[in-house]
Amino acid sequence: MVEQTKSAESRRAPSRARRRAPCDAQMPDIVAALIDEHKYQARLLGVMERQVGLLNQRKLPDYEVMHDVMRYMTQVPDRYHHPKEDLIFDKVLLRDPASAGSVAQLRRAHLDIVAAGAELFDLVDRSRRGVDEGEAEALRDPLRKSAHRYIGTLRRHMDIESLHMFPQALKTLLPGDWREVDAAMRPILDPVFGQQVKTGYEALHSQATAKPVLGSPGKIGVGLIEATALIEAVAALISGMSALRNTMRQHNVQALQQNAQLTRNLMRSMPLAKRGRLFGELCVSNVRMFGDIHGRMTQLWSNTWEAVRRPYNVEPGPYAPKLARRRRRRTADTADTAEQG
């Protein structure tokens, strides 16, 4: 009986190996290297998240670690990793013109990530240098939100590339395409994850390699970002409702004062024509104030809902928080139903 079980397992094992083999055999070294680089970036984003967690708790983070992470992200992925992916995207577009929309979106994302990384690097650097002067405390919230936005956007972007664009490239590109892409790439030595750690990156290497990264790149981190986005959305809703209440209270005080003054003038003994003119001014003033408060309240509510729907100003699409994506899907489904009706 035991021998039969072992025999069955030995027959199943090659079957599993055969199912995995084609993907491994067909994957060029270029894509394998890019996926490894995604894992490196995911490790460093995890290091960054731990420091941002301290910011969320209003504790002092290690600004030197955050500075090292963003120095790496802006000097390695932004300068070498994304341009390599763009070369592959160009080949995908050449072989599959229908992918123009996806390629354009990913190219825009690269530009946005580079700009967001530069902004975050600047905030980290200013916070690091301003700890003693008190500037770091003033920059806490901008730094926290910028970091959350950067981490969430980059994680989603890497997942989209790994789950959609790389498989499409493997199906679409010809062997000659891969050779041309490989020839156009500049070989680099990774300063943190290479065989030899570059001077100045030793502390970051220790932080990034302290624990193995489990699961796919960004899987856990995306959940954390979604939870934080929800918290930020609730905070934005509370803040917006408070602003609406304060605006309405100020409007009521102003309206009562103006109406009281006009009414007092109206009640004084004066010619009938002048009373009529004052009554007209009272009506016009109330209509104007109503239009003004209506516009202000509408704009405030619009701003509040926008902050709730996109707490980190993430553009619509695969980079938006899931809460907003679900709402957009429901809206799109409603629109489709209306068109069919």
Secondary structure, 3 states (H helix, E strand, C coil): CHHHHHHHHHHHHHHHHHHHHHHHHHCCHHHHHHHHHHHHHHHHHHHHHHHHHHHHCCCCCCHHHHHHHHHHHHHCHHHHHHHHHHHHHHHHHHHCHHHHHHHHHHHHHHHHHHHHHHHHHHHHHHHHHCCCCCHHHHCHHHHHHHHHHHHHHHHHHHHHHHHHHHHHHHHHCCHHHHHHHHHHCCCCCCCCCCCCCCCCCHHHHHHHCCCCCCCCCCHHHHHHHHHHHHHHHHHHHHHHHHHHHHHHHHHHHHHHHHHHHHHHHHHCCCCHHHHHHHHHHHHHHHHHHHHHHHHHHHHHHHHHHHHHHCCCCCCCCCCCCHHHHHHHHHHHHHHHHHHHC
